[in-house]
Amino acid sequence: MQLNFLDHPIPAKLSSGFPDAMVLLDCETTGGKAIYHRIIEIGLIVIEGGKMIETWQSFIDPKVAP
């Protein structure tokens, strides 16, 4: 399931503790155990003044058999 929080304004009460500019990092993996599972996707979102400025994502070959 994927939620898009950036489609809705952040209430002032919740956003007051955040810096004006930040980068959010998202890592998707093949599972939850680092010894067995690998990162398969990395995503970044740049936020300035409460607005999404830029996004970036990259898929990664996890080197696991299909």
N, C-alpha and C positions, 0 to 999 in steps of 0.2 A: 504494500500500500504506500502511496506517495501523497504527501500533503504539500500544498503550495501556500505557505504563510505569507510570501511576498506579494500575493495578489490582494492582500487586505492591509490597511494601515495598522501600524502597531500603536495601541493605546499609550498615551503619554505616561501613565502610571507604570507601565511595564518597560518602556523604552528609556526612562530617565536614568537608569543605572548603566546604560551602554555608552561606549565612546561614539563620537560623531562619525568616525570612519573605522571600518573593520573588514576583515576577510573571514568568511566562513568556509571551513574545510569539511568535505564529506568523503569518506572512504567506504567503498563497497567491497566485501570480501566473499570468499567461497564458503566461509563458516566462521565459527567463533574461537577456534583454537589456533594460536599463532604457529605452533609447531607443525600443524597439518595443513592449514588453510592459507590462502594467498589473497593479496589485494587484486581486484579485477577492474576497479574503476576509481578514479579520483575526480572530485569536482570542487570548484572554488566559486564563491560569489563575493564580489566586492560591493560593499554598502557604504555610502556617504550621505550624511544628512538624512538618514532613514529611508533612502531610496537605493534600489538596486542599480548599480552603475555598469557592471560587467559580469559575465559568467564565463567559465571555462570548464571543460571536462575532457578526460582522456580515458580510453579503455586500455587495459593492460593485459598482456598474455600471461595467465597464471601458471603456465607450464604444468598443467595437470591433464591427465588422460581423459578423453571424453567419456 
